[in-house]
Amino acid sequence: MTHTPQFGGALRTNWHLQNGIYFLNNGSFGATPISVLQKQSEWRERFEQQPVFFTMRTLPVELRNAASIMGEFMGAQGEDIVFVDNASTGVNTVLRSLIPMLNEGDELITTSHVYNAVRQTMLYVCSLTGARYIEVDVPFPLASPEEVVERVRAAITPRTRFAMFDHITSPTGLVFPVADLIALCKEHGILTMIDGAHAPGMIDLHLDSLGADWYTGNFHKWLFAPKGSAFLWTAKQHQPTTHSSIISHGYSMGYHAEFDFNGTKDWSPFLCAPDGLAFMQQLGIENVRRYNRTLALEARSMMISAVPQPLPAPESMLESLAAIVLPCAIRTHENPMADAMAIHDMLWDGERIEVPVFPFATGGSVKLLLRIAAQVFNEAAEYKHLCDVLPGILELYNSNA
Ligand SMILES: Cc1ncc(COP(=O)(O)O)c(C=O)c1O
């Protein structure tokens, strides 16, 4: 792309996305441009040309080079960054590293907007250590970012040891006030990890000044990198006690030694993170963010007209994702995900609209939320189609209640 790109459907030939589908879910896995996949093939070929030389000599240098480029982009020093396969691995790495330090009755805190896999990891670590899992009910609709901070403040106790906060929440698509949450936790001596699975690319990051103890994020969601490209940033004082979930030759030999090689694998997603970034830079980082945010807000307005409801959250908390509450009762109380999937499947099977529906528990009941994502290959007409068909699909769902 040498010319100023025109966003929307015209850009779609840069991806392998099927024709004729409404792909409104960049949020789950991202979408990797064809040109970045070609770069990935080149790295794989370089590996196959001399696998031993590549692993022993090329990889250590190139990984650190990629970490410095990505660190500079995220306001961090490359030496504090290691690559992990995905945000789930980043979260597991930190929570499992905490196990020796946790005692019975310690409290691990997060909010009800937490990603379910992260919730499960916290529950697992609690089951091993006797620590307590505390999930603070933060409602949706949500009035303000301050409400998040106040709810968390009220839940902190002298036993709170560790807090996990989403930078951008998964079921609700909101930008959480993580700097304020970290500051609050610091006042109480609580360690903080930020789950920034959606953050790189979508919002500006300044990891060095944010003040978290750990931060993980994906390059494959909003930064156009190949799948399996993510990072863990660790504050220097925790690097000696932060161990890879896969223990290998480098155990206890330093942060880079532990993470830069932990078994044979395909390293091309990490080495291509700078290529994903370069793709976004070619489009213009600010252009992409402005386009996506404007589109997400427009899509949300259309959805609220189609399915009338109070504003789910202030505009200031939105970037490239937006969720609404569906006026649908839960039918399968033992597994509300089945109801969410039923609506998802009606949209996909009947209309070829790919958009996620999530169960979300708050205030003692479970709601179903629908979340759109806006990426540069999307355009307003796609959300208009969703809004045209959504009321009919919800009527059908409700009539089968
Ligand atoms: C907030 C949040 N955390 C963690 C994850 C897990 O990301 P991954 O599947 O890349 O591990 C996701 C995925 O959507 C997410 O939204």
The ligand as an SDF file (V2000), in Angstrom:
LIG
                    3D

 16 16  0  0  0  0  0  0  0  0999 V2000
   -9.6980   -9.5500   28.2210 C   0  0  0  0  0  0  0  0  0  0  0  0
   -9.1350  -10.7970   27.6210 C   0  0  0  0  0  0  0  0  0  0  0  0
   -8.1810  -11.4480   28.2900 N   0  0  0  0  0  0  0  0  0  0  0  0
   -7.5940  -12.5570   27.7760 C   0  0  0  0  0  0  0  0  0  0  0  0
   -7.9810  -13.0430   26.5540 C   0  0  0  0  0  0  0  0  0  0  0  0
   -7.3060  -14.2780   26.0430 C   0  0  0  0  0  0  0  0  0  0  0  0
   -6.5930  -14.0010   24.8860 O   0  0  0  0  0  0  0  0  0  0  0  0
   -5.8760  -15.2090   24.1390 P   0  0  0  0  0  0  0  0  0  0  0  0
   -6.9490  -16.0640   23.5790 O   0  0  0  0  0  0  0  0  0  0  0  0
   -5.0600  -14.5470   23.0830 O   0  0  0  0  0  0  0  0  0  0  0  0
   -5.0820  -15.9110   25.1610 O   0  0  0  0  0  0  0  0  0  0  0  0
   -8.9860  -12.4150   25.8330 C   0  0  0  0  0  0  0  0  0  0  0  0
   -9.4310  -12.9460   24.5300 C   0  0  0  0  0  0  0  0  0  0  0  0
  -10.3620  -12.5010   23.9280 O   0  0  0  0  0  0  0  0  0  0  0  0
   -9.5880  -11.2620   26.3810 C   0  0  0  0  0  0  0  0  0  0  0  0
  -10.5490  -10.6160   25.7480 O   0  0  0  0  0  0  0  0  0  0  0  0
  1  2  1  0
  2  3  1  0
  2 15  2  0
  3  4  2  0
  4  5  1  0
  5  6  1  0
  5 12  2  0
  6  7  1  0
  7  8  1  0
  8  9  2  0
  8 10  1  0
  8 11  1  0
 12 13  1  0
 12 15  1  0
 13 14  2  0
 15 16  1  0
M  END
$$$$
